[in-house]
Amino acid sequence: MFIAKHSRGNDDPTGIGEVDDDAAVAWEAPVPEGTLDAVVPLPGSKSLTGRELILSALADGPGVLRAPLRSRDAELMTEALRSLGTGIAAEPRSDGRDDDLRIAPATELSGSTSIDCGLAGTVMRFVPPVAALALGPTAFDGDPYARKRPMRPVLDALRALGADIADDGRGALPFTVHGTGSLRGGRVELDASLSSQFVSGLLLSAARFDEGVHVVHTGDRLPSVPHIEMTLDVLRARGVEADSPASGEWRVAPGPIAAHEVEIEPDLSNAAPFLAAALAVGGRVTVPGWPALTTQVGDQLRELLPAFGGEVSLDGDRLTVSGDGVLRGVELHVPEAGELAPTLVGLAALAAMPRPDGTPGEPSTITGIGHIRHHETDRIAALVAEIRGLGGDADELEDGIVVRPAALQAGLWHAYADHRMATTGSLIGILVPGVQVDDIDSTSKTLPQFTQLWERMLGSGTSDEKLDGADVAGNGLTAAADILSGLLGGFGRA
């Protein structure tokens, strides 16, 4: 099992995350050899892989996921479902892409097991409703910082729907779901202000509840609505009656979940730092396999990146971002794109730097992202702390970050065991020589081959490793899959 040790030490009472400068050898972010001209193939979507794994495990027959993401989060989800009785076997592909997964739902889900959530929000929030449908107790726990991530709304909602859950009043990990083989379901109110995953977790399993589910959001705001729309979309694709009868309400009717053969789209959010690099350095970066229609939040990059001064074009399934290396400051309100926020803030920090001709940098304000305080770490506090640590000028807002003109300098960038913090440090490092990321291995959460792809894009690998259009002309995803295959070997073949 590919479970990296990097996420085990993130236990800090400040809530940002533990930082230990002596814990590991830092990775020095490479600087480019010149303007960029690269094609960067990416593996499957984390969000779609997690949702389709849950639905495949609850389906009415065997199914197949084609080229799903292979990463720490995906492996944790796979092992969680296996522990409940789901058969999941990897099947190598002939084109070199990530292994397909053949999934056989259990005749009867079985508890009497324990599940390691790691730092994966999808595991700790999507799997408990499945465990409620199993027979026997299922204990959930995870990495130290995972115990700080909010769970009370979804646990209370499951109780209201008939589940028996023991958490000693914590409203967080660790907890135990005492499954009885079924769940009543019905109408339930919950506050999903801190995470849309509270809603998606209930909806994904609801067709197997006796009465389905009718979820009513009671909070003032709702972050990451596109992720809930993605959940409804994958449910409907499997024949489930799922809709949103009013703003802040969602219904799923009881009934079968059809077995499917599903092709997983590339992860568009993982494309963010690569595409942003073209704006910062100048030149162009292309991501192949970009879907014309998608529910992925990463598709919003097409509208967000031009605000920094870049150009975006979609030619067939190839998205290209180009820039001249002159970044503009921005004022963005992005409540639906929180997972893109670290990259956007990284670009803002670079835009705030003095330009080579002596022109002052430009300020930026990015708001609507208060909910990212409850992701893998408090990302707002962490981003501000790390920008300041490199000499920048940034402040926390209640729901965002303001970045003011200032020069950045070499130094250590702490990742807080957070994959998006790590990639943001790498992005800043392309214009600030000497930036070192203390935990680059945290990128294995969603993109284990990040450093190889990053170095190839920047031209800092050996000559036969450099990534250009010729490398991927035949198959846009083969290069990434070859790298990943060498890193991880098999995907828990069973």
N, C-alpha and C positions, 0 to 999 in steps of 0.2 A: 504494500500500500504506500502511495506517495503522500506521506504526512511530514511536511517540513517542520523542523524544530523551531524555526524563527518566531512563530507566533505564541510561544509558550511563556514568554517573560513579560507580558504586557500588563502588569498589575501595579497600577499607580494610583494612589488615593486622590491625586489631582484630577483624575478623569481624562487626562490627555493620553497618558500611556507612559510606561517606564522607558527611560532612555539610559542606556549604559554604553558609554563611549568605548569601553574595553571589552564589550561582549563578543565582538566579531570583527573580522577584517573588513573595513569599509571598501566599497566599490567606487572608484573614481569615475565620475561621469565623463565619457569621451567628448571631445570637441570635434566638429566636422572638419574635413580637409578642404572644403569649399562649399559652394552652393549645392543644394541637393537635387538629385534626379533619380528617384528610387521608386520601385514598386514593392509594397509591403503586404504580403498575403497574411491573413489572420485566421486563426481557428474559430470554432463555433461560439455562439452566444452563451454566456453564463446564464442569463435570465431565461432564455428559451430552453436550454439544457435542463435546468432545474425543474421547470414547469412540466416539460414533457416526460421527465423521469417519474414524477409523481403520477401523472395521468396514465402512463404506461403501466405502472404498478397497480393501478386501480381499474384498469380496462377489463373488458369482457373477453379478452383473448390475447394471445401473444402478439407482440409488436416489435418494430425495429426503429432505432434512432440512427440516422445516417450522419456520420462525421460530427458527433456531439463534442462539446468542449472536454478536454482532458486536463484537469487541474486539481488543486487541493479541494476546492469547494465541490467540484463535481464528484471527486472520489469520496468525500464525506457523505454526500447525498446517496451515492451508489451503495456504500457500505451500510448506511442507515436503512435503506429499503431492503437490502439483502438480509439484514438482521431481523426484519419483520416477516421474512419468508419469500420475498420476491426473487425469482431466478434472473440473474443478469450475467450474460456471457459476452465477451468481446470477440468480434470477428474482424480480422485484418482486411483492409481494403487493398485492391490491386493498384490504385492510383497514388498510394503513399500518404493519403490524408489520414487523420485520426481514425482509430478503429470504430467500426459501427458497434452498436450495442443491441443484442437480441434480448428481449425482456419477456419473461413468462410470469404473469401475475400469480400470486399464491391462491390456491383453492380456498384457504382460510388464513387470514393474517394472524400471526402469532406473536404475542408479546413475550414476557419473561426474558427480557434482554435489556441491554443498555446501548445508548447511542451517543457517540462523540460528535458534537456540533462544530468543534474547532472554533473558528471565528465567523462561520457562515450563517448569515441571517436567514437565508432560505432554508437551511436545515432546521434551525431552532424554531422557525415560524411555520414552515410548510409541513413538517413531518409529524408534529403532535396531533393534528386532526386525523392523520392516517393511523397513528398509534391508538387513538380512541376507538378505531374500528377493529383493532386487533384483540385477541383474547389474552389477558394477562397484563402485568405491569411492565411499562417501558420507562427506564430511567434516562433522563437527558442531562448532559453536562457538556462543558466545552472549555476553551482556553480561558485563562484568568480574566481578560478583558470582556469576553463573551458574557460573563456573569454580571457585568455592568450594563449590558444592552437591555433596553426595555422589552418586557414580555407580558406585563400584567394585563394590557387590554385583550390580547388574544387568549390568554389563559382564562380570564374572567368570562370571555365570550364563549369559550368551549364549555365552561361549567354551566353557563346559562342554557346551552344547547343539550345538556345532559351528561357531560363528561365528568369523570371523577379524577381530580388532579390534586396532588399533594406537593406543596411548595413551601410549607411553613410560613406562609404569609409574605414571602419575599417578592413575588411577582417577577421573578427572574430565575435564571439557571442557578443551581440545579433544581430539577423538579421531576416528578414521576407521574405518568399518565396510566391510570388503571383501566385498561380497556376491557370492554364487555362483549366485543364482537359486533356492536352496532352503536349508532348514535341517533337520538331523536331528531335533532335539528330544529328548524323553524325560524321564527323571527328573533333577531338579536341586535342590540345596540352596542356600539363600541366607538371609542375615540381613536381614530387612526392618524391623529396629527403628527405623531412621531415616526410613523412608517406605514406606507401603503402595503407592506408585506403582511400586516395584520389582516387586511381584507383579502388579499390574494390567497393567503394560507387557508382561510375558511372556504373560499369559493372553489379551490382546486379539488377538495375532497367532498364537496357538498352533494354532488349527485349520488353519492353512496349513503348519505344520511336518509333516515326514514322519511322526513318531511322536506328534504332539500334545505335551503337556507335563504333568508331574506335579511341582508346585512344593512343596517342603518348607521351611517357615520354621524356622531354627535359633536365633533370638534368644530372649531372655528375655521380651520384650514385643512387641506388635504394635499400632502406632497406627492409628487411622482405619479400623477393620475395615469400617464401612459402605461405604467407597469400594470395597473388594474385593467386597462383596456387590452393589454397583451394577454392577461389571464382570461378575460372573456373571449378573446379571439381564439385561443387554443382550445378552450372548452367547446365553443361552437363548431370548430373544425372536427371535433370528435362526436358530433351529434347531440351534444348536451344543450338543453334549453337554458340559456344564460343571457341576462340582459340587465340594463340599468333603467328602471322605470322612472327615476327622478334623480336629480343631482344629489350625490351623496348616498344613493341607495343602489343595491345590487341584489339580484335574485338568481338562484340556480335551482332548477326543478329536479326532483329525484328521478333517477333513471340510469340506464346503462351508459358507460363511457366506452366508445368504440375503440377497438384496437386499430392502430395505424402504423404505417411506415412513414416516418417524418424525416425530412432533410433539414438539418439545423443551419440557420443563416450564420455568416461570420459575425463576430462580436463587434458591433459598431462603436460601443463605448470604449473598447480597448483600442480602437483606431485613433482616439482623441490625441494622445501625446505625439503620435507619429505625424498626423496631419498638421498639428500645431507647430511641429518642428520646421515645416516648410515656410511658415510665416515668420518665424524667429530668425532663421538662417538665410532664407531666400532660396528660390528654386521651386521644385515641385515634388510632391509625394502622392502616389496613387495607391489606393486600396482596391483590389479586384474583388468581385463577388458581391458588390453592394446591391441590395435588393431595391427594385423600383418602388415597391410598396412594403412597408414594414411598420410594426408597432414598437420597434426598439427606440429607446430614448436617444441613442447615439445618432440617429438620423437627423436630430436637431443641429448637429454640427454644420450641416449645409447652410443653416441660417445664422448660426452664432459666429462662426469663424470670420466671415466677411467683415464683421464689426471691428475686428482688429486690423483690417487693412488687406485681407487676402481675397483671392478669387477662388470660387468653387465651381466645378463643372462635373456633370455626370454624363458619361458617354457609354451607353449600354449599361453594363454592370461594373464600370470602373469609375470610381470617384477620385477626382484629382483636386488637390488644394495647392495653389501656387502663391508665392509672395515675393516681395523685394527686400525683405529683411528689415523694413521700417514698420514697427508696430505702433498702432494707435491705442490710446487709452479708451476705455469703454464705460458705459453705464448700462448694466444688464440686470434684469429681474428674471430669474430662471427657476421658479418653484418646481417646474416639472423636469428639470434636468440636473438634479443634485449630484448625480454620479459623475457628471461632466465638470462640476465646479472646481475640483482641484486643478485640472488642466487649464481652465479659464483663469483661475487665480495665478497660476504659474506664468501664463502669457501676460497677465496684467503686471506682475512683478518685473518681467523683462521689458515691457513697454514703459515702465517708470524709470528705467536706467537712462543715463545721459547717452545721446547718440554719438557715433564716432566724430561727427563734425562739431561737437560741443553743444548742440541743441539739447535743452533739458528734456527729460522724459515727461510722460503724460500720466496724470492720475487716473485711477479707475475705481468704480464702485460696483460690486456684484452683490445683489440681494435676492431674497426669496429662498435662501438655502439654510435656514435655521435648523432644518431637520437633519442636516449632515453632522450635527453635533452628536448624533446617536448612531452613526455608522461604525465602521471598524474601530475608530477612535473619534474623539471630538475634533472633527476635521477643521472647523473654524479656528479653534484655539491652536491646533497644531500648525496650520498653515501660517498663521500670524507669528507664532513663536519661531518657526524656521526661517521665514523671510527676515524677521528682525535679527536672527542669529547670523545671517549673512550680510548684515549691515543695511537692510532695507527698512522702509517705513510703512508699517501696516497696522491697522487697528481692527478689533472685533466690533461688529455691529450686532444688534439683537438677532438679526436674521441674515447676516452677511459679513462682508469684509470690504474695507476701504484700503487702497494702496496708493501711496503718495510718491512723487519723484524722489529717487535716491539711487546711488550706485550700490551694486552688490559686489561681494568679494568672496574669495575662496573660503571654504570651511566645511564643517560636517553638517549634513542634512539628515535629520532623524526621520525614520519612516514610521515609527510607532507600530510596527507589524502590520501596516496598512498598505496594500498594494498600490492604491492611487496616490498616497503620499510618496511612495518610492518612485513612481513614474514622473511625478511632478518635480522631484529633486533632479531627476535625470534631464528633464526638459530645461530647467534653469541652468544646468551644467553645460549645455551646449553653447551658451554665450558667456558663461562665467567659469573660466578654467580653474580647476582645483576643487570643484564641489565634489564631496564624497558622500555617498548614500550609505548609511550604516547597515541597512538590512535590505539589500536589493533582492534577496531571495523571497521576500514577502510577495513579490510579483507572481510567485507560483500559485497564489490563490486563484488567479484567473488567466494568467498568461505565463506559463513556466519558461517559455523560450524568449522572454522579453529582451534580455541582454544581448542575445545573439542577433535578433531582428534589429535591435537599436543600433548595435555596432555596425552591422552590415549597411543599414540605411545611411549612417554617417560616414561610411567609407573607412572605418577604423579597424576593420578586420583584415585578415590576410587577403592577398589579391584574388585567390580562388574562392573566397567567401563573400566578396562584395555583392550586394544585391542590386541588380538593375533589371530593366525590362526584359532583357534576354533570358535572365535566370528563370523567369516565371511565364514566359510566353506560351509554353505548352500547357501548363496547368498552374493557375494562379495560387493554388494553396499547397502545392507539393513541397515547395521550399520550407514553409513553416512546419509542415508535417514531418519532413525528414529530420529537422532540428529536434522537434519534440519527441520523435520516436527514439532518437539517440539518447535523449535526456532521461526518459522515463521507462523505456522498454514497454512491456505489456501493460494493459489497463485492467489489472485484477482479473485476468482470464479465469473463468469458472467453467 
